[in-house]
Amino acid sequence: MRRGEEIVMQKILDGLGIGKTSRGAAAGSRWLECGGGVLESVSPVDGKVLGRVVQASPEDCDRVIARAAEAFREWRMVPAPKRGEVVRRIGNAFRERKQDLGALVSLEMGKIRAEGEGEVQELIDICDFAVGQSRMLYGFTMHSERPGHRMYEQYHPLGTVGVITAFNFPVAVWAWNAMIALVCGDAVVWKPSSKVPLCAVAAMNIAGRVIAESGYPDGVLNVVIGGGKDVGEKMASDVRVPLVSATGSVPMGRRVAELVAARLGKPLLELGGNNAVIVTPGADLDLALRAVLFGAVGTSGQRCTTIRRLIVHHSVFDRLKDLLVSAYRQVRIGNPLDAATLMGPLVDREAVEAMQKALGEIRAQGGRVLYGGEVLTGGLYDAGTYVSPCICEVENHYPVVQRETFAPILYMIRYEDFDQALELHNAVPQGLTSAVFTNDLRESEKFLSHAGSDCGIANVNVSTSGAEIGGAFGGEKESGGGRESGSDAWKAYMRRQTSTINWSGDMPLAQGIKFGAS
Ligand code: NAD
């Protein structure tokens, strides 16, 4: 990093309240002494250390959970629209820090600046959504079968919500969960990814201050920065955390699901994808090209919604392949803070190694690399985290294609007829997001029908990547089954209660049962 850039970076860190060494646990704006090991935050941009965090130990996590439980007792009594008012102020506080926090997301995670700021915008949007939701925590009313009775359902705050997040959305996924949980009357304990701890410190500095200034208990919003095995598993096993929302890889989800299920808690799982786009003979190829470029190369292929598989009709396969290769050649790879860069680094060297290993498997299993896949060297590239995005021709059944490699590798697969394309599409263990590019009504309707895509999200002429917050987000099969963010996803963060009130002077029983003398 050049001297001028270092000064800018230091200003960003100072502005976000991040010193050389941060503490790894906070209740609202209060940072707590921690007893865990020291974690270094290394920027994938240039391999330099951005800062250090003294991590939370399982005991620190225990203290924070206790604090959250205490704060919950007060927070649940605050009327929901007033809780919404606090979230509105949190959203405004993030509006003021959008550029700096977006830049930190880029520096610590590696996504380009437009996407870093876009992620903070998503956080702000979900705050706005949650404010509205705070006045719409609706339940149904039913007509009782018993005379003089009334029945209805209501939603109560649930307790403390544990939020475990992945590295690739350092702040937005927390907000998807936390802002909805807050208006629902829950306390939140957040365990961010250890790859992006400073984004969590910055986000808590911003949101924690609002909680403190609002006069509510600091333990309403908490963070514990620590390893998945100790702090994450502690949270997953703790009965004081009725809901654990975990975003990350399938192996992580399996482990969290086991621990939460063992104590009969509620898991909300948002796991890996293996997303495919079907391109039909009549598709608008220009549209498809633009969608695939963003969907496969954006965020350096490190979105859960990244397009991994492109299932293309044989009649347009070569044409689309040529268009893609020439578009890939023009992708500017470099410093994510430069406006001209389209693709930044991968998150760390391990991610680069995992990509290289996958490329070896692709070749060994019969696939062909059509473009890219090299590790780049020279200048900034010597950080060891920069690669060229890659296109491969493969068959869907290869073991390497069946799993998610979290890197910019796009698999191209040929198909002959639409039903075969649907078969190929669904023949993977994951089921997060999907799309078809077609101008044929029958194809699009079949894709969206119960005989079509088996994913939680299915789009027509829209990329799999770049979901809006208004819809419920999540996937099926190994992708976890959870739903977060918009629509009625808020219901997972509350407990549902069905109530019957007898306003008659009689005691009729349901189903017409007569019991005893009357
Ligand atoms: P990861 O599974 O390595 O880590 C995710 C989080 O889980 C981290 O905070 C980590 O510390 C924690 N963790 C790890 N082991 C744990 C354990 N045993 N108990 C409790 N917590 C544990 O994932 P990652 O590399 O950070 O992120 C990439 C993955 O996340 C990809 O598979 C991607 O598809 C997925 N992802 C899914 C979504 C979604 O909404 N479906 C969104 C973003 C990312």
Boltz pocket constraint, residues with backbone or C-beta under 6 A from the ligand:
constraints:
  - pocket:
      binder: B
      contacts: [[A, 164], [A, 165], [A, 166], [A, 167], [A, 168], [A, 169], [A, 173], [A, 191], [A, 192], [A, 193], [A, 194], [A, 226], [A, 227], [A, 228], [A, 229], [A, 231], [A, 232], [A, 233], [A, 236], [A, 247], [A, 248], [A, 249], [A, 250], [A, 252], [A, 253], [A, 255], [A, 256], [A, 269], [A, 270], [A, 271], [A, 272], [A, 273], [A, 303], [A, 304], [A, 305], [A, 404], [A, 406], [A, 432], [A, 474], [A, 475], [A, 479]]
      max_distance: 6.0
